[in-house]
Amino acid sequence: MPDRPPVTVGGEPGHVPCAVVPNDRKDSNVRHAAPELSQAQRRAVGELLRVSPIADDLATRFAEAGYTLVLVGGSVRDALLGRLGNDLDFTTDARPQEVLRLVRPWADAVWDVGIAFGTVGCRKRAPEGDDGAERRDYQLEITTYRSEAYDRDSRKPEVVYGDSLEEDLRRRDFTVNAMGVALPQKEFVDPHNGLNDLAQRMLRTPGTPEESFSDDPLRMMRAARFAAQLGFSVTAPVRQAMKDMAERIDIVSAERVRDELNKLLLSPDPRRGITLLVETGLAERVLPEIPALRLERDEHHRHKDVYEHSLTVLEQAIDLEEDGPDLVLRLAALLHDIGKPKTRRFEGDGRVSFHHHEIVGAKLTKQRMTRLKYPNELVKDVSRLVELHLRFHGYGTGEWTDSAVRRYVRDAGPLLDRLHKLTRSDCTTRNKKKAQALSRAYDGLEERIERLKEQEELDAIRPDLNGNDVMEILGLPPGPQVGRAYRFLLELRLEKGPLGREAAEAALREWWAEQS
């Protein structure tokens, strides 16, 4: 590090001495950081290290073994933003096997699933403090100084270990993630002016964007995720590189793309990230059904911009969430209309129709999510919601029969609550009277469902007779005829409600006589 006096970040007990490592830019000195980054935020790193002995304790073990340990990346960024959780990221000059040797006697649990990429994970519970506060479990990841790059023929990065902190920080995705706090001396290291970029809520790469995205193309999606997650903007060079290099995302495995997309969708402002993916052409490579929604309007302007409508539905669905971010609901809201481009028809009277787009959309949803390696159950749930999202409108505005209500509940199954939210979110009309009428109609449907639930077991609708009863009454052995009879009884139950055993048996015998 250069021989220059440390600069204080914060000015009270618990402050972090700051050894500045400048780059070639004239404004590299963090003493001139933009004022938007408050002194309280700057003290966050020092406060973290002061109240938690975990980092110092671990750093001491590394120092006694002759190694360095640096808190880095998202941990430093989030501490400065006042949003640090229990996950801490470190980097070190110790090789992975040495890291394992140092942490195994110290940590409560150790895992090495990432050791091929130089990362060792562990869990450590903080010691009991004097204030009686609840002891916290910390999840730590310790990664050897490294550099990694993709070649054009491989989906896996080639990991090369580095020898210096400066080299390690330069290989990181963005300057706001290229800051560190060297331990145990607590020196703040910011060679790429990340503090200024953090204050300006700006995403810039330590080197050129082309170098960064060539090393790991997933960083282009990560830019969109950080935009959605943190409300950051990307610089013009970063945006241009995303456009120019969008096709490089094809080399990244579907699993990594999926995980990054999930983080984006579960962020506070997914519209911001999705918009960036679409505008840079990345969405064409990873989720092409979304940019395809930007349909050209017909000459009479009789249908909505389906792309903007879908983003609005996503936002409205988020507003209805009750227990935190819901990935199933958010995916269904984003994808619910992806069948429209394939089903668009211009009718003779000038109208535009999208007949059966929910059926087509469900198939497209299943195909895309399967290609992105989503779990089968998640694919099933999201596809089912897409398929059902128009069911409410299919019954019109008239009074629902008990039979229709039972079928609606039966078809939605455990997804009923999400279907309620999706259906309500799908109303984006600016016509207040129409919106209010739709809302009242759905209020009425929900009330009908609750009334019927009090009278019947709607959540587990079953016929009045089971399969064994059918075989006994009709004298049938196990086989397809029993299945047909059971389906008849289920339809009868949905249509008429609970009948009781005697009436159900009479109806079954009558039906069987007709079949014979």
C-alpha positions in Angstrom: 0.0 0.0 0.0 1.2 3.6 -0.6 2.8 5.5 2.2 0.1 7.9 3.1 -1.6 8.8 6.4 -4.9 6.9 7.0 -8.1 8.7 6.5 -10.8 8.2 9.1 -14.2 6.8 7.9 -16.4 7.9 10.8 -15.0 9.8 13.8 -16.2 8.1 16.9 -15.2 5.0 18.9 -15.4 2.0 16.6 -14.2 4.0 13.5 -12.3 2.3 10.8 -8.9 3.6 9.9 -8.8 3.9 6.1 -5.7 3.1 4.1 -6.5 4.4 0.7 -5.3 2.4 -2.3 -5.9 4.8 -5.3 -6.2 4.0 -9.0 -5.0 6.3 -11.7 -8.2 8.5 -11.5 -7.7 12.0 -10.1 -10.7 11.7 -7.9 -9.6 8.4 -6.3 -9.2 9.7 -2.8 -12.1 8.6 -0.7 -11.8 11.8 1.4 -13.8 13.4 -1.4 -16.6 10.9 -1.4 -20.0 12.3 -2.3 -21.9 13.6 0.8 -24.9 11.3 0.1 -23.0 8.6 2.0 -23.7 9.6 5.6 -21.2 9.4 8.4 -23.5 6.9 10.1 -23.4 4.7 7.1 -19.6 5.0 6.9 -19.3 3.9 10.5 -21.3 0.7 9.7 -18.2 -1.4 8.9 -16.5 -0.3 12.0 -19.6 -0.9 14.1 -20.0 -4.4 12.7 -16.4 -5.3 13.6 -16.7 -3.6 17.0 -19.9 -5.5 18.1 -19.0 -8.8 16.6 -15.9 -10.6 17.8 -16.3 -13.3 15.1 -14.3 -11.5 12.4 -11.5 -10.4 14.6 -11.3 -13.9 16.2 -11.0 -15.6 12.8 -8.6 -13.0 11.5 -6.3 -13.6 14.5 -6.1 -17.3 13.7 -5.1 -16.5 10.1 -2.6 -13.9 11.2 -0.9 -16.3 13.7 -0.6 -18.7 10.8 1.0 -16.1 8.6 -2.0 -15.3 6.4 -4.1 -12.2 5.7 -7.9 -12.1 6.0 -10.0 -9.4 4.4 -13.8 -8.7 4.7 -14.8 -8.0 1.1 -17.5 -7.7 -1.5 -21.2 -7.6 -0.6 -20.4 -7.6 3.1 -18.6 -4.3 3.0 -21.1 -2.8 0.5 -24.1 -3.9 2.6 -22.5 -2.7 5.9 -22.0 0.7 4.3 -25.7 0.7 3.2 -26.8 -0.3 6.6 -28.3 -3.7 5.5 -25.8 -6.3 6.5 -27.1 -9.6 7.6 -25.4 -12.6 9.1 -23.5 -13.6 5.9 -19.9 -12.5 5.8 -17.6 -12.8 2.8 -13.8 -13.0 3.3 -10.8 -13.3 1.0 -7.3 -14.6 2.0 -3.9 -15.5 0.6 -4.2 -18.9 2.2 -4.9 -21.8 -0.2 -8.2 -23.7 0.4 -6.6 -26.7 2.2 -4.9 -24.3 4.6 -8.3 -22.5 5.1 -9.9 -25.8 6.0 -7.1 -26.6 8.5 -7.6 -23.2 10.2 -11.4 -23.2 10.4 -12.2 -26.8 11.3 -11.1 -26.5 14.9 -12.8 -23.1 15.2 -16.1 -23.2 13.4 -19.3 -25.0 14.5 -19.8 -26.5 11.1 -17.7 -26.5 7.9 -18.5 -27.3 4.3 -16.3 -27.5 1.2 -18.8 -27.8 -1.7 -17.2 -24.7 -3.3 -13.6 -25.7 -2.7 -13.1 -26.3 -6.4 -13.6 -22.6 -6.8 -11.4 -21.7 -3.9 -14.2 -21.2 -1.4 -14.7 -22.8 2.1 -17.9 -22.2 4.0 -18.5 -22.4 7.7 -21.0 -21.5 10.5 -20.0 -19.9 13.8 -22.2 -18.8 16.7 -21.2 -15.5 18.3 -20.2 -15.8 22.0 -22.6 -14.5 24.6 -22.2 -10.8 25.1 -22.5 -8.7 28.3 -25.8 -7.2 27.1 -27.6 -10.5 27.2 -28.6 -10.1 23.5 -29.5 -13.3 21.6 -26.5 -15.1 20.2 -26.3 -14.9 16.4 -25.2 -17.6 14.0 -22.9 -16.3 11.2 -22.5 -17.9 7.8 -19.0 -17.2 6.6 -17.4 -17.8 3.1 -13.7 -17.6 2.8 -12.2 -17.5 -0.7 -8.6 -17.7 -1.7 -7.4 -14.7 -3.8 -8.3 -15.6 -7.3 -9.0 -14.7 -10.8 -11.4 -16.7 -13.1 -12.4 -16.5 -16.7 -14.6 -18.3 -19.2 -13.4 -19.6 -22.5 -15.8 -19.7 -25.4 -16.1 -23.5 -25.3 -16.7 -24.1 -21.6 -19.6 -23.4 -19.2 -17.3 -23.6 -16.2 -14.9 -20.8 -15.1 -11.2 -21.7 -15.0 -10.0 -20.8 -11.5 -6.6 -19.3 -11.0 -5.4 -18.4 -7.6 -3.9 -14.9 -7.1 -1.2 -13.6 -4.8 -2.4 -10.1 -3.8 -5.5 -8.4 -2.5 -5.3 -5.7 -5.2 -5.4 -8.4 -7.9 -8.3 -10.1 -6.2 -10.3 -6.9 -5.9 -9.7 -6.0 -9.5 -11.3 -9.3 -10.7 -14.6 -8.5 -8.9 -17.7 -7.6 -10.8 -18.3 -4.0 -9.8 -16.4 -1.3 -7.9 -19.1 -1.3 -5.1 -18.1 -4.9 -4.5 -14.4 -4.3 -4.8 -13.9 -2.7 -1.4 -12.3 -4.5 1.6 -11.6 -4.2 5.3 -8.2 -5.8 6.1 -8.2 -7.6 9.4 -7.4 -7.5 12.2 -5.8 -4.1 11.7 -9.1 -2.8 10.2 -7.7 -0.9 7.2 -10.3 0.1 4.6 -9.1 -0.7 1.1 -10.8 0.9 -1.9 -8.5 0.9 -5.0 -11.3 1.4 -7.5 -13.3 4.3 -5.9 -16.1 2.0 -4.9 -17.1 4.3 -2.0 -17.9 7.2 -4.4 -19.8 4.9 -6.7 -21.8 3.5 -3.7 -22.7 7.1 -2.7 -23.8 7.8 -6.2 -25.7 4.4 -6.4 -23.8 3.6 -9.6 -22.5 0.3 -11.1 -19.1 0.6 -12.7 -16.5 -2.2 -13.2 -13.0 -2.1 -11.7 -11.4 -2.6 -15.1 -13.2 -2.3 -18.5 -16.7 -3.8 -18.7 -15.5 -5.9 -21.6 -12.8 -7.5 -19.4 -15.2 -8.1 -16.5 -18.0 -9.6 -18.6 -15.6 -11.7 -20.6 -14.2 -13.2 -17.3 -17.7 -14.1 -16.2 -20.7 -13.3 -18.5 -23.1 -13.8 -15.7 -22.0 -10.4 -14.4 -24.2 -8.8 -17.0 -27.3 -10.4 -15.4 -25.9 -9.5 -12.0 -25.9 -5.8 -13.1 -29.6 -6.1 -13.7 -30.1 -7.8 -10.3 -28.2 -5.1 -8.4 -30.2 -2.5 -10.2 -33.4 -4.2 -9.0 -32.1 -5.1 -5.6 -30.3 -1.9 -4.6 -31.9 0.7 -6.9 -28.5 1.3 -8.6 -28.0 2.7 -12.1 -25.4 1.3 -14.6 -22.9 3.5 -16.3 -23.2 4.1 -20.0 -20.0 1.9 -20.7 -21.4 -0.9 -18.7 -24.8 -0.8 -20.5 -23.1 -0.7 -23.9 -20.9 -3.7 -23.0 -24.1 -5.6 -22.0 -25.6 -4.9 -25.4 -22.4 -5.7 -27.3 -21.7 -8.9 -25.4 -25.2 -10.2 -24.7 -24.6 -13.4 -26.7 -21.8 -14.4 -24.2 -24.5 -15.2 -21.6 -25.1 -18.4 -23.7 -21.9 -19.9 -22.3 -23.2 -19.7 -18.7 -25.1 -22.8 -17.3 -28.8 -22.7 -17.1 -28.6 -23.2 -13.3 -26.5 -20.1 -12.7 -28.8 -18.0 -15.0 -31.9 -19.3 -13.2 -30.4 -18.5 -9.7 -29.5 -14.9 -10.8 -33.0 -14.5 -12.3 -34.6 -15.6 -9.1 -32.6 -13.1 -7.1 -33.7 -10.4 -9.5 -37.4 -11.4 -9.3 -37.3 -11.5 -5.5 -35.8 -8.1 -5.2 -37.7 -5.0 -4.2 -38.0 -3.6 -7.7 -37.8 -6.4 -10.3 -39.3 -4.2 -13.1 -36.1 -2.1 -13.0 -33.9 -5.2 -13.6 -36.2 -6.8 -16.2 -36.3 -3.6 -18.1 -32.5 -3.5 -18.2 -32.3 -7.1 -19.4 -34.8 -6.3 -22.2 -33.1 -3.1 -23.3 -29.7 -4.6 -23.5 -30.8 -7.7 -25.4 -30.0 -10.1 -22.5 -33.6 -11.1 -22.1 -33.6 -12.3 -25.7 -31.0 -14.9 -24.7 -32.4 -16.0 -21.3 -36.1 -15.3 -21.3 -37.1 -14.4 -24.9 -40.8 -14.7 -24.1 -40.7 -11.4 -22.3 -39.4 -9.1 -25.0 -41.7 -10.9 -27.4 -44.6 -9.3 -25.5 -43.7 -5.9 -27.0 -46.3 -6.4 -29.7 -46.8 -3.7 -32.3 -50.2 -2.0 -31.8 -52.8 -2.6 -34.5 -53.9 0.5 -36.5 -56.9 1.1 -34.3 -54.9 0.9 -31.1 -57.5 -1.6 -29.7 -55.2 -3.7 -27.5 -52.7 -2.9 -24.7 -48.9 -3.0 -24.7 -48.7 -6.6 -23.3 -45.1 -6.1 -22.1 -45.9 -3.0 -20.0 -49.1 -4.7 -18.8 -47.2 -7.8 -17.6 -44.7 -5.6 -15.6 -47.6 -3.8 -14.0 -49.3 -7.0 -13.1 -46.0 -8.1 -11.5 -45.8 -5.0 -9.4 -49.5 -5.3 -8.4 -49.0 -8.9 -7.4 -46.0 -7.8 -5.2 -48.2 -5.3 -3.5 -50.6 -8.2 -2.5 -47.9 -10.4 -1.0 -48.4 -11.0 2.7 -45.5 -13.1 3.9 -42.6 -11.8 2.0 -41.5 -12.3 -1.6 -43.3 -15.2 -3.4 -41.3 -16.6 -6.3 -44.2 -18.7 -7.6 -46.6 -15.7 -7.7 -44.0 -13.4 -9.2 -43.1 -15.8 -12.0 -46.7 -16.4 -12.8 -47.5 -12.7 -12.9 -44.5 -12.0 -15.2 -45.3 -14.9 -17.5 -49.1 -15.1 -17.4 -49.6 -13.5 -20.9 -46.6 -15.1 -22.8 -49.0 -17.0 -24.9 -50.4 -13.9 -26.5 -47.8 -13.4 -29.3 -48.6 -16.9 -30.7 -52.3 -16.5 -30.4 -52.8 -13.0 -31.7 -55.5 -12.7 -34.4 -56.8 -9.6 -36.2 -60.6 -10.0 -36.4 -62.7 -8.6 -39.3 -64.3 -5.9 -37.1 -60.8 -4.5 -36.2 -60.6 -6.2 -32.9 -57.5 -8.1 -31.8 -58.1 -11.5 -30.1 -55.8 -13.9 -28.2 -58.0 -17.0 -27.9 -56.7 -19.7 -25.6 -53.6 -17.7 -24.9 -53.7 -19.1 -21.3 -53.4 -22.7 -22.5 -50.5 -21.8 -24.9 -48.9 -19.7 -22.2 -49.0 -22.5 -19.7 -47.1 -24.8 -22.3 -44.5 -22.1 -23.0 -44.1 -21.5 -19.3 -43.4 -25.1 -18.7 -40.9 -25.3 -21.6 -39.0 -22.2 -20.5 -38.8 -23.0 -16.9 -37.7 -26.6 -17.7 -34.9 -25.2 -19.9 -33.8 -23.0 -16.9 -33.7 -26.2 -14.7 -36.4 -25.1 -12.3 -37.6 -27.8 -9.9 -40.5 -29.8 -11.3 -42.9 -28.7 -8.5 -42.2 -25.1 -9.2 -42.7 -25.5 -12.9 -46.0 -27.3 -12.2 -47.3 -24.6 -9.9 -46.4 -21.6 -12.1 -47.7 -23.3 -15.3 -51.0 -24.1 -13.5 -51.4 -20.5 -12.4 -50.8 -19.2 -16.0 -53.4 -21.7 -17.2 -56.0 -20.6 -14.7 -55.5 -16.9 -14.7 -58.5 -16.3 -17.0 -60.8 -18.7 -15.3 -62.5 -16.0 -13.3 -63.3 -14.0 -16.5 -64.6 -17.1 -18.2 -67.7 -17.2 -16.0 -68.7 -13.7 -17.0 -70.2 -11.1 -14.6 -73.3 -13.0 -13.7 -74.0 -14.9 -10.5 -71.7 -17.9 -10.0 -73.5 -21.2 -9.3 -72.3 -23.4 -6.4 -71.1 -25.9 -9.0 -68.9 -23.2 -10.7 -67.4 -22.2 -7.3 -66.6 -25.8 -6.4 -64.9 -26.4 -9.7 -62.9 -23.1 -9.4 -61.6 -24.2 -5.9 -61.0 -27.8 -7.1 -59.0 -26.7 -10.1 -56.9 -24.2 -8.1 -56.2 -26.6 -5.3 -53.4 -25.4 -3.0 -52.8 -22.5 -5.4 -56.1 -20.8 -4.7 -54.7 -18.0 -2.6 -52.1 -17.2 -5.2 -54.8 -17.4 -7.9 -56.8 -14.8 -6.0 -53.8 -12.5 -6.0 -52.9 -13.1 -9.7 -56.5 -12.5 -10.8 -56.8 -9.3 -8.9 -53.4 -8.1 -10.2 -54.3 -8.8 -13.8 -56.7 -5.8 -13.8 -54.7 -2.9 -15.1 -57.4 -0.9 -16.8 -57.4 2.9 -16.3 -61.2 2.8 -16.4 -62.1 3.2 -12.7 -65.7 2.0 -13.0 -64.6 -1.1 -14.8 -61.8 -1.8 -12.3 -64.2 -1.3 -9.4 -66.8 -3.6 -11.0 -64.2 -6.3 -11.5 -63.0 -5.9 -7.9 -66.5 -6.2 -6.5 -67.2 -9.2 -8.7 -64.1 -11.0 -7.3 -64.9 -9.9 -3.8 -68.2 -11.7 -4.3 -66.5 -14.8 -5.6 -64.2 -14.9 -2.5 -67.2 -14.5 -0.2 -69.0 -17.3 -2.0 -66.0 -19.6 -1.6 -65.8 -18.8 2.1 -69.6 -19.5 2.6 -69.3 -22.8 0.8 -66.2 -23.8 2.7 -68.3 -23.4 5.9 -70.9 -25.8 4.5 -68.7 -28.3 2.6 -65.1 -29.5 2.6 -64.1 -27.5 -0.5 -60.4 -27.9 0.1 -60.6 -31.7 -0.3 -63.6 -32.3 -2.5 -64.3 -36.1 -2.7 -67.2 -38.1 -3.9 -69.6 -39.5 -1.3 -68.4 -43.0 -2.2 -64.8 -44.2 -2.5 -63.3 -46.8 -4.9 -64.0 -49.7 -2.5 -67.6 -48.7 -2.2 -67.9 -48.6 -6.0 -66.5 -52.1 -6.4 -68.8 -53.5 -3.7 -72.0 -51.8 -5.0 -71.4 -52.7 -8.7 -69.6 -56.0 -8.2 -66.5 -54.9 -10.1 -62.9 -55.9 -9.8 -60.1 -53.2 -9.7 -59.7 -51.7 -13.1 -60.5 -48.8 -15.5 -64.3 -49.2 -15.0 -63.9 -48.3 -11.3 -62.0 -45.2 -12.3 -64.8 -44.2 -14.7 -67.4 -44.6 -12.0 -65.3 -42.7 -9.5 -65.0 -39.8 -12.0 -68.8 -39.8 -12.5 -69.3 -39.5 -8.7 -66.7 -36.7 -8.5 -68.5 -34.7 -11.2 -71.8 -35.4 -9.5 -70.3 -34.1 -6.2 -69.0 -30.9 -7.9 -72.4 -30.3 -9.6 -74.8 -31.1 -6.7 -72.7 -30.8 -3.6 -72.8 -33.4 -0.8 -75.5 -36.0 -1.5 -75.1 -38.6 1.3 -74.3 -42.3 0.8 -77.9 -43.4 0.0 -78.5 -40.8 -2.8 -75.0 -41.3 -4.2 -75.5 -45.0 -4.4 -78.8 -44.6 -6.2 -77.2 -42.2 -8.7 -74.3 -44.6 -9.2 -76.6 -47.6 -9.9 -78.7 -45.5 -12.4 -75.5 -44.3 -14.2 -74.2 -47.9 -14.4 -77.4 -49.2 -15.9 -77.1 -46.5 -18.6 -73.5 -47.5 -19.3 -74.5 -51.2 -19.6 
